[in-house]
């Protein structure tokens, strides 16, 4: 992990000097790849602000997601329209607040009653699958893809979420991720690919 942190920190420093601050980094990759671990480590190393894309999950029932095509799932799973004003405020150097999705309590249509406030920083990391999507390209200075072996990724996902979640996730989301990373944002669409 330290090699990945060093490589990403070095690239962020180069981009910051070239483009100025704030620098917005999308850290994208398949579920279970280790994006959040990498984002936290980089943030600790350079004092970056991290925004978790999972906070912007669109919600909905399993049945409604299962009825969608892979392209529709990839397009709607993370509400990029709600992410835009957050990224725009941070780009202007302003703090911003939003209600995150509450994965443990879907009583309020999944939206948490508490508010997350994010303060500006020289580097903002948008961490999560679908974070580098084209609809946000004008707000992203560096698009990073974290790729790991599928067997390792699945093992990490299983360790984190458990077998029941994994089987549910694989049935519902594998095709969406394959579409997104195969058609919408293939590896050559990223500025940096970290193996």
Secondary structure, 3 states (H helix, E strand, C coil): CHHHHHHHHHHHHHHHHHHCCCEEEEEECCCCCCHHHHHHHHHHHHCCEEEEHHHHECCCCHHHHHCCCHHHHHHHCECHHHHHHHHHHHHCCCCEEECCECCCCCCCCCECCCCEEECCCCEEEEECCCCCCHHHHHHCCEEEEECCCHHHHHHHHHHHHCHHHHHHHHHHHHHHHHHHHHHHCCHHHCCEEEC
